[in-house]
Amino acid sequence: MANIYCTATNTGKGFITHAEQENEQPLNAKGFPRNVWIVNDNATGRNWLTKVNGVSKTKAEAQALVDAEITAQQAIWDALPEDSYEKQYPQQRPIAITLP
């Protein structure tokens, strides 16, 4: 099934409802850094995009946003002193994410 790639700000309660996830055409929303979301390209996904004032993106645009955020987080990690508690197990350096 095709996907919709978009950006949308999670507003908390009601952002994704139980009804959207459990209906005949479920939403199946997946969130990524920089408020990037992937939903199925079906009636539920298109309605959800409108409901949350989402902005459609191409897969390449969405991937670029995620890559930029991961790169920024890696730079923050790399700038920490080696003995920083923030670098101690179980914390790990942010890893690249490839959107499906």
BAMIKOL-704475 format. One record per atom (N, C-alpha, C, O): x, y, z; atom name; residue number from 1. Coordinates in nm, 4 decimals. Example, Ala and Ser with C-alpha at 12.3 -4.5 7.8 and 13.67 -1.06 7.14 Angstrom:
- xx, yy, zz, a, k
- 1.3190, -0.5690, 0.7800, N, 1
- 1.2300, -0.4500, 0.7800, CA, 1
- 1.3200, -0.3300, 0.7800, C, 1
- 1.4236, -0.3319, 0.8465, O, 1
- 1.2850, -0.2250, 0.7080, N, 2
- 1.3670, -0.1060, 0.7140, CA, 2
- 1.2900, 0.0030, 0.7870, C, 2
- 1.3409, 0.1138, 0.8039, O, 2
// end
This chain:
- xx, yy, zz, a, k
- 0.0836, -0.1176, 0.0000, N, 1
- 0.0000, 0.0000, 0.0000, CA, 1
- 0.0885, 0.1245, 0.0000, C, 1
- 0.1953, 0.1251, 0.0613, O, 1
- 0.0459, 0.2254, -0.0659, N, 2
- 0.1203, 0.3509, -0.0739, CA, 2
- 0.1125, 0.4251, 0.0593, C, 2
- 0.0215, 0.4040, 0.1394, O, 2
- 0.2097, 0.5117, 0.0803, N, 3
- 0.2161, 0.5906, 0.2028, CA, 3
- 0.2016, 0.7383, 0.1734, C, 3
- 0.2299, 0.7846, 0.0629, O, 3
- 0.1568, 0.8119, 0.2747, N, 4
- 0.1579, 0.9570, 0.2733, CA, 4
- 0.2692, 0.9986, 0.3694, C, 4
- 0.2714, 0.9560, 0.4849, O, 4
- 0.3607, 1.0813, 0.3217, N, 5
- 0.4664, 1.1372, 0.4053, CA, 5
- 0.4258, 1.2807, 0.4352, C, 5
- 0.3857, 1.3544, 0.3451, O, 5
- 0.4361, 1.3206, 0.5618, N, 6
- 0.3921, 1.4549, 0.5976, CA, 6
- 0.4607, 1.5030, 0.7237, C, 6
- 0.5283, 1.4268, 0.7928, O, 6
- 0.4420, 1.6307, 0.7521, N, 7
- 0.4819, 1.6858, 0.8811, CA, 7
- 0.3551, 1.7319, 0.9510, C, 7
- 0.2649, 1.7882, 0.8889, O, 7
- 0.3499, 1.7071, 1.0814, N, 8
- 0.2364, 1.7482, 1.1636, CA, 8
- 0.2829, 1.7529, 1.3083, C, 8
- 0.3590, 1.6668, 1.3525, O, 8
- 0.2377, 1.8523, 1.3811, N, 9
- 0.2761, 1.8674, 1.5209, CA, 9
- 0.1796, 1.7897, 1.6092, C, 9
- 0.0583, 1.8098, 1.6039, O, 9
- 0.2358, 1.7006, 1.6907, N, 10
- 0.1554, 1.6209, 1.7822, CA, 10
- 0.0995, 1.7128, 1.8900, C, 10
- 0.1748, 1.7714, 1.9679, O, 10
- -0.0310, 1.7248, 1.8941, N, 11
- -0.0977, 1.8138, 1.9886, CA, 11
- -0.1459, 1.7405, 2.1133, C, 11
- -0.2142, 1.7988, 2.1974, O, 11
- -0.1105, 1.6131, 2.1252, N, 12
- -0.1512, 1.5370, 2.2431, CA, 12
- -0.2829, 1.4655, 2.2211, C, 12
- -0.3079, 1.4098, 2.1143, O, 12
- -0.3665, 1.4677, 2.3228, N, 13
- -0.4930, 1.3953, 2.3195, CA, 13
- -0.5735, 1.4298, 2.1948, C, 13
- -0.5953, 1.5471, 2.1643, O, 13
- -0.6171, 1.3275, 2.1237, N, 14
- -0.6968, 1.3458, 2.0037, CA, 14
- -0.6158, 1.3561, 1.8761, C, 14
- -0.6724, 1.3587, 1.7668, O, 14
- -0.4826, 1.3622, 1.8886, N, 15
- -0.3993, 1.3698, 1.7685, CA, 15
- -0.4197, 1.2450, 1.6838, C, 15
- -0.4385, 1.2534, 1.5624, O, 15
- -0.4160, 1.1310, 1.7481, N, 16
- -0.4505, 1.0029, 1.6849, CA, 16
- -0.5533, 0.9378, 1.7762, C, 16
- -0.5268, 0.9150, 1.8942, O, 16
- -0.6688, 0.9082, 1.7223, N, 17
- -0.7744, 0.8510, 1.8050, CA, 17
- -0.7825, 0.6997, 1.7881, C, 17
- -0.7351, 0.6429, 1.6897, O, 17
- -0.8431, 0.6377, 1.8860, N, 18
- -0.8662, 0.4936, 1.8803, CA, 18
- -0.9516, 0.4580, 1.7587, C, 18
- -0.9261, 0.3580, 1.6916, O, 18
- -1.0514, 0.5391, 1.7309, N, 19
- -1.1401, 0.5127, 1.6169, CA, 19
- -1.0621, 0.5135, 1.4856, C, 19
- -1.0900, 0.4333, 1.3965, O, 19
- -0.9640, 0.6040, 1.4730, N, 20
- -0.8845, 0.6104, 1.3500, CA, 20
- -0.7978, 0.4852, 1.3339, C, 20
- -0.7714, 0.4410, 1.2220, O, 20
- -0.7546, 0.4296, 1.4445, N, 21
- -0.6681, 0.3118, 1.4382, CA, 21
- -0.7451, 0.1818, 1.4231, C, 21
- -0.6899, 0.0824, 1.3759, O, 21
- -0.8699, 0.1811, 1.4618, N, 22
- -0.9457, 0.0559, 1.4657, CA, 22
- -1.0567, 0.0456, 1.3620, C, 22
- -1.1349, -0.0494, 1.3662, O, 22
- -1.0660, 0.1403, 1.2694, N, 23
- -1.1745, 0.1323, 1.1719, CA, 23
- -1.1389, 0.0402, 1.0560, C, 23
- -1.0348, -0.0255, 1.0583, O, 23
- -1.2240, 0.0352, 0.9560, N, 24
- -1.2057, -0.0545, 0.8421, CA, 24
- -1.0760, -0.0277, 0.7661, C, 24
- -1.0118, -0.1212, 0.7183, O, 24
- -1.0373, 0.0984, 0.7548, N, 25
- -0.9106, 0.1373, 0.6934, CA, 25
- -0.8264, 0.2047, 0.8016, C, 25
- -0.8307, 0.3270, 0.8153, O, 25
- -0.7493, 0.1261, 0.8793, N, 26
- -0.6783, 0.1829, 0.9936, CA, 26
- -0.5721, 0.2852, 0.9532, C, 26
- -0.5185, 0.2821, 0.8425, O, 26
- -0.5438, 0.3758, 1.0468, N, 27
- -0.4506, 0.4849, 1.0223, CA, 27
- -0.3062, 0.4365, 1.0138, C, 27
- -0.2349, 0.4769, 0.9219, O, 27
- -0.2605, 0.3526, 1.1048, N, 28
- -0.1218, 0.3039, 1.1070, CA, 28
- -0.0204, 0.4168, 1.0959, C, 28
- 0.0650, 0.4145, 1.0072, O, 28
- -0.0283, 0.5151, 1.1840, N, 29
- 0.0633, 0.6291, 1.1821, CA, 29
- 0.1957, 0.5915, 1.2477, C, 29
- 0.1985, 0.5249, 1.3512, O, 29
- 0.3051, 0.6352, 1.1858, N, 30
- 0.4387, 0.6150, 1.2414, CA, 30
- 0.5065, 0.7512, 1.2478, C, 30
- 0.5141, 0.8224, 1.1477, O, 30
- 0.5559, 0.7870, 1.3667, N, 31
- 0.6198, 0.9158, 1.3863, CA, 31
- 0.7713, 0.9054, 1.3835, C, 31
- 0.8284, 0.8041, 1.4240, O, 31
- 0.8355, 1.0103, 1.3355, N, 32
- 0.9807, 1.0176, 1.3237, CA, 32
- 1.0271, 1.1549, 1.3700, C, 32
- 0.9448, 1.2443, 1.3895, O, 32
- 1.1580, 1.1733, 1.3879, N, 33
- 1.2083, 1.3046, 1.4283, CA, 33
- 1.1639, 1.4156, 1.3334, C, 33
- 1.1340, 1.3914, 1.2165, O, 33
- 1.1603, 1.5376, 1.3864, N, 34
- 1.1208, 1.6595, 1.3131, CA, 34
- 0.9742, 1.6589, 1.2744, C, 34
- 0.9360, 1.7180, 1.1735, O, 34
- 0.8916, 1.5919, 1.3546, N, 35
- 0.7468, 1.5874, 1.3303, CA, 35
- 0.7108, 1.5286, 1.1948, C, 35
- 0.6119, 1.5687, 1.1335, O, 35
- 0.7907, 1.4338, 1.1482, N, 36
- 0.7607, 1.3633, 1.0234, CA, 36
- 0.6733, 1.2435, 1.0580, C, 36
- 0.7004, 1.1700, 1.1529, O, 36
- 0.5697, 1.2260, 0.9804, N, 37
- 0.4762, 1.1154, 0.9997, CA, 37
- 0.4554, 1.0420, 0.8687, C, 37
- 0.4600, 1.1010, 0.7608, O, 37
- 0.4325, 0.9121, 0.8801, N, 38
- 0.3956, 0.8297, 0.7652, CA, 38
- 0.2641, 0.7609, 0.7992, C, 38
- 0.2511, 0.6973, 0.9038, O, 38
- 0.1671, 0.7744, 0.7099, N, 39
- 0.0381, 0.7075, 0.7256, CA, 39
- 0.0029, 0.6410, 0.5933, C, 39
- 0.0544, 0.6779, 0.4878, O, 39
- -0.0854, 0.5426, 0.6010, N, 40
- -0.1313, 0.4774, 0.4785, CA, 40
- -0.2085, 0.5752, 0.3929, C, 40
- -0.2831, 0.6589, 0.4439, O, 40
- -0.1903, 0.5641, 0.2624, N, 41
- -0.2639, 0.6501, 0.1693, CA, 41
- -0.4009, 0.5873, 0.1446, C, 41
- -0.4236, 0.5185, 0.0451, O, 41
- -0.4910, 0.6138, 0.2390, N, 42
- -0.6295, 0.5687, 0.2272, CA, 42
- -0.7181, 0.6814, 0.2798, C, 42
- -0.6676, 0.7871, 0.3176, O, 42
- -0.8469, 0.6605, 0.2825, N, 43
- -0.9389, 0.7661, 0.3265, CA, 43
- -0.9077, 0.8109, 0.4687, C, 43
- -0.9106, 0.9304, 0.4980, O, 43
- -0.8781, 0.7168, 0.5566, N, 44
- -0.8478, 0.7516, 0.6955, CA, 44
- -0.7221, 0.8362, 0.7036, C, 44
- -0.7191, 0.9354, 0.7765, O, 44
- -0.6181, 0.7987, 0.6300, N, 45
- -0.4932, 0.8743, 0.6306, CA, 45
- -0.5115, 1.0154, 0.5766, C, 45
- -0.4591, 1.1113, 0.6332, O, 45
- -0.5852, 1.0277, 0.4680, N, 46
- -0.6091, 1.1607, 0.4095, CA, 46
- -0.6934, 1.2475, 0.5026, C, 46
- -0.6675, 1.3671, 0.5162, O, 46
- -0.7944, 1.1879, 0.5668, N, 47
- -0.8777, 1.2628, 0.6615, CA, 47
- -0.7959, 1.3065, 0.7832, C, 47
- -0.8115, 1.4185, 0.8320, O, 47
- -0.7094, 1.2185, 0.8316, N, 48
- -0.6245, 1.2511, 0.9461, CA, 48
- -0.5312, 1.3663, 0.9113, C, 48
- -0.5130, 1.4578, 0.9915, O, 48
- -0.4720, 1.3624, 0.7925, N, 49
- -0.3810, 1.4684, 0.7489, CA, 49
- -0.4520, 1.6036, 0.7519, C, 49
- -0.3945, 1.7032, 0.7959, O, 49
- -0.5745, 1.6072, 0.7061, N, 50
- -0.6533, 1.7311, 0.7085, CA, 50
- -0.6837, 1.7719, 0.8528, C, 50
- -0.6715, 1.8891, 0.8883, O, 50
- -0.7233, 1.6753, 0.9354, N, 51
- -0.7607, 1.7027, 1.0748, CA, 51
- -0.6466, 1.7669, 1.1529, C, 51
- -0.6692, 1.8586, 1.2318, O, 51
- -0.5238, 1.7191, 1.1312, N, 52
- -0.4089, 1.7682, 1.2097, CA, 52
- -0.3343, 1.8818, 1.1399, C, 52
- -0.2268, 1.9225, 1.1839, O, 52
- -0.3920, 1.9324, 1.0312, N, 53
- -0.3266, 2.0389, 0.9537, CA, 53
- -0.1864, 1.9977, 0.9089, C, 53
- -0.0927, 2.0774, 0.9126, O, 53
- -0.1742, 1.8730, 0.8671, N, 54
- -0.0463, 1.8213, 0.8198, CA, 54
- -0.0096, 1.8790, 0.6841, C, 54
- -0.0950, 1.9240, 0.6077, O, 54
- 0.1197, 1.8761, 0.6567, N, 55
- 0.1714, 1.9246, 0.5292, CA, 55
- 0.2332, 1.8067, 0.4558, C, 55
- 0.3292, 1.7469, 0.5043, O, 55
- 0.1796, 1.7731, 0.3403, N, 56
- 0.2320, 1.6611, 0.2617, CA, 56
- 0.3747, 1.6890, 0.2174, C, 56
- 0.4104, 1.8022, 0.1847, O, 56
- 0.4552, 1.5841, 0.2170, N, 57
- 0.5947, 1.5911, 0.1726, CA, 57
- 0.6206, 1.4733, 0.0799, C, 57
- 0.5520, 1.3713, 0.0865, O, 57
- 0.7195, 1.4883, -0.0060, N, 58
- 0.7645, 1.3718, -0.0817, CA, 58
- 0.8471, 1.2865, 0.0137, C, 58
- 0.8874, 1.3328, 0.1204, O, 58
- 0.8715, 1.1647, -0.0241, N, 59
- 0.9543, 1.0782, 0.0590, CA, 59
- 1.0931, 1.1400, 0.0758, C, 59
- 1.1497, 1.1362, 0.1851, O, 59
- 1.1481, 1.1967, -0.0315, N, 60
- 1.2815, 1.2581, -0.0257, CA, 60
- 1.2826, 1.3779, 0.0696, C, 60
- 1.3777, 1.3952, 0.1458, O, 60
- 1.1783, 1.4600, 0.0658, N, 61
- 1.1705, 1.5748, 0.1563, CA, 61
- 1.1607, 1.5293, 0.3021, C, 61
- 1.2269, 1.5846, 0.3899, O, 61
- 1.0781, 1.4287, 0.3264, N, 62
- 1.0633, 1.3762, 0.4620, CA, 62
- 1.1947, 1.3165, 0.5114, C, 62
- 1.2334, 1.3370, 0.6265, O, 62
- 1.2631, 1.2427, 0.4242, N, 63
- 1.3906, 1.1824, 0.4620, CA, 63
- 1.4938, 1.2906, 0.4933, C, 63
- 1.5716, 1.2758, 0.5876, O, 63
- 1.4955, 1.3980, 0.4164, N, 64
- 1.5892, 1.5074, 0.4403, CA, 64
- 1.5651, 1.5717, 0.5769, C, 64
- 1.6607, 1.6067, 0.6461, O, 64
- 1.4395, 1.5877, 0.6164, N, 65
- 1.4076, 1.6439, 0.7477, CA, 65
- 1.4570, 1.5531, 0.8595, C, 65
- 1.5170, 1.5998, 0.9564, O, 65
- 1.4316, 1.4238, 0.8458, N, 66
- 1.4764, 1.3273, 0.9465, CA, 66
- 1.6292, 1.3254, 0.9528, C, 66
- 1.6866, 1.3270, 1.0617, O, 66
- 1.6950, 1.3221, 0.8372, N, 67
- 1.8417, 1.3209, 0.8329, CA, 67
- 1.9001, 1.4435, 0.9014, C, 67
- 1.9980, 1.4326, 0.9751, O, 67
- 1.8408, 1.5603, 0.8777, N, 68
- 1.8903, 1.6840, 0.9384, CA, 68
- 1.8804, 1.6781, 1.0906, C, 68
- 1.9721, 1.7211, 1.1606, O, 68
- 1.7708, 1.6255, 1.1414, N, 69
- 1.7540, 1.6154, 1.2863, CA, 69
- 1.8519, 1.5158, 1.3465, C, 69
- 1.9119, 1.5429, 1.4505, O, 69
- 1.8685, 1.4014, 1.2825, N, 70
- 1.9629, 1.3013, 1.3333, CA, 70
- 2.1047, 1.3572, 1.3322, C, 70
- 2.1796, 1.3375, 1.4278, O, 70
- 2.1421, 1.4266, 1.2255, N, 71
- 2.2754, 1.4874, 1.2167, CA, 71
- 2.2957, 1.5887, 1.3291, C, 71
- 2.4023, 1.5927, 1.3906, O, 71
- 2.1952, 1.6696, 1.3559, N, 72
- 2.2040, 1.7682, 1.4643, CA, 72
- 2.2199, 1.6987, 1.5996, C, 72
- 2.3008, 1.7408, 1.6823, O, 72
- 2.1427, 1.5925, 1.6219, N, 73
- 2.1523, 1.5194, 1.7484, CA, 73
- 2.2875, 1.4491, 1.7631, C, 73
- 2.3414, 1.4402, 1.8734, O, 73
- 2.3422, 1.3991, 1.6517, N, 74
- 2.4746, 1.3365, 1.6557, CA, 74
- 2.5816, 1.4401, 1.6908, C, 74
- 2.6742, 1.4098, 1.7661, O, 74
- 2.5702, 1.5603, 1.6379, N, 75
- 2.6671, 1.6660, 1.6676, CA, 75
- 2.6626, 1.7021, 1.8158, C, 75
- 2.7666, 1.7246, 1.8777, O, 75
- 2.5428, 1.7075, 1.8725, N, 76
- 2.5298, 1.7344, 2.0164, CA, 76
- 2.5966, 1.6234, 2.0965, C, 76
- 2.6707, 1.6502, 2.1910, O, 76
- 2.5704, 1.4990, 2.0585, N, 77
- 2.6305, 1.3835, 2.1259, CA, 77
- 2.7829, 1.3897, 2.1168, C, 77
- 2.8525, 1.3724, 2.2168, O, 77
- 2.8338, 1.4142, 1.9968, N, 78
- 2.9788, 1.4165, 1.9753, CA, 78
- 3.0465, 1.5271, 2.0549, C, 78
- 3.1629, 1.5134, 2.0925, O, 78
- 2.9758, 1.6363, 2.0811, N, 79
- 3.0340, 1.7490, 2.1550, CA, 79
- 3.0391, 1.7240, 2.3059, C, 79
- 3.1079, 1.7966, 2.3777, O, 79
- 2.9682, 1.6237, 2.3544, N, 80
- 2.9706, 1.5930, 2.4972, CA, 80
- 3.1063, 1.5362, 2.5374, C, 80
- 3.1690, 1.4644, 2.4595, O, 80
- 3.1520, 1.5678, 2.6582, N, 81
- 3.2769, 1.5062, 2.7056, CA, 81
- 3.2610, 1.3546, 2.7145, C, 81
- 3.1518, 1.3040, 2.7403, O, 81
- 3.3691, 1.2843, 2.6933, N, 82
- 3.3633, 1.1364, 2.6947, CA, 82
- 3.3138, 1.0810, 2.8280, C, 82
- 3.2513, 0.9750, 2.8316, O, 82
- 3.3413, 1.1518, 2.9377, N, 83
- 3.3003, 1.1018, 3.0689, CA, 83
- 3.1620, 1.1532, 3.1113, C, 83
- 3.1230, 1.1370, 3.2269, O, 83
- 3.0891, 1.2139, 3.0199, N, 84
- 2.9568, 1.2665, 3.0499, CA, 84
- 2.8601, 1.1530, 3.0844, C, 84
- 2.8608, 1.0473, 3.0212, O, 84
- 2.7773, 1.1772, 3.1859, N, 85
- 2.6767, 1.0770, 3.2218, CA, 85
- 2.5802, 1.0528, 3.1055, C, 85
- 2.5199, 0.9459, 3.0961, O, 85
- 2.5656, 1.1517, 3.0172, N, 86
- 2.4753, 1.1370, 2.9036, CA, 86
- 2.5277, 1.0390, 2.7994, C, 86
- 2.4540, 0.9983, 2.7096, O, 86
- 2.6550, 1.0011, 2.8110, N, 87
- 2.7127, 0.9040, 2.7179, CA, 87
- 2.7265, 0.7656, 2.7821, C, 87
- 2.7828, 0.6744, 2.7214, O, 87
- 2.6769, 0.7503, 2.9010, N, 88
- 2.6898, 0.6229, 2.9697, CA, 88
- 2.5742, 0.5313, 2.9347, C, 88
- 2.4633, 0.5762, 2.9056, O, 88
- 2.6023, 0.4033, 2.9380, N, 89
- 2.5029, 0.3016, 2.9086, CA, 89
- 2.3787, 0.3269, 2.9916, C, 89
- 2.3922, 0.3556, 3.1105, O, 89
- 2.2613, 0.3184, 2.9378, N, 90
- 2.2215, 0.2647, 2.8086, CA, 90
- 2.2109, 0.3704, 2.6971, C, 90
- 2.1623, 0.3400, 2.5882, O, 90
- 2.2550, 0.4915, 2.7230, N, 91
- 2.2482, 0.5960, 2.6204, CA, 91
- 2.3386, 0.5607, 2.5036, C, 91
- 2.4472, 0.5060, 2.5224, O, 91
- 2.2937, 0.5920, 2.3837, N, 92
- 2.3721, 0.5635, 2.2637, CA, 92
- 2.3665, 0.6824, 2.1697, C, 92
- 2.2729, 0.7622, 2.1731, O, 92
- 2.4677, 0.6926, 2.0865, N, 93
- 2.4716, 0.7984, 1.9844, CA, 93
- 2.3537, 0.7763, 1.8895, C, 93
- 2.3285, 0.6631, 1.8481, O, 93
- 2.2814, 0.8826, 1.8546, N, 94
- 2.1686, 0.8682, 1.7602, CA, 94
- 2.2148, 0.8040, 1.6294, C, 94
- 2.3214, 0.8359, 1.5767, O, 94
- 2.1326, 0.7138, 1.5791, N, 95
- 2.1679, 0.6439, 1.4551, CA, 95
- 2.0785, 0.6898, 1.3410, C, 95
- 1.9691, 0.7416, 1.3633, O, 95
- 2.1257, 0.6704, 1.2201, N, 96
- 2.0503, 0.7093, 1.1011, CA, 96
- 1.9203, 0.6302, 1.0933, C, 96
- 1.9132, 0.5146, 1.1350, O, 96
- 1.8189, 0.6945, 1.0395, N, 97
- 1.6878, 0.6326, 1.0180, CA, 97
- 1.6560, 0.6423, 0.8699, C, 97
- 1.6630, 0.7500, 0.8108, O, 97
- 1.6210, 0.5289, 0.8101, N, 98
- 1.5776, 0.5284, 0.6706, CA, 98
- 1.4262, 0.5061, 0.6693, C, 98
- 1.3761, 0.4053, 0.7191, O, 98
- 1.3558, 0.6017, 0.6118, N, 99
- 1.2100, 0.5907, 0.6069, CA, 99
- 1.1684, 0.4773, 0.5127, C, 99
- 1.2292, 0.4563, 0.4077, O, 99
- 1.0636, 0.4050, 0.5527, N, 100
- 1.0161, 0.2950, 0.4668, CA, 100
- 0.9462, 0.3457, 0.3416, C, 100
- 0.9008, 0.2658, 0.2597, O, 100
// end
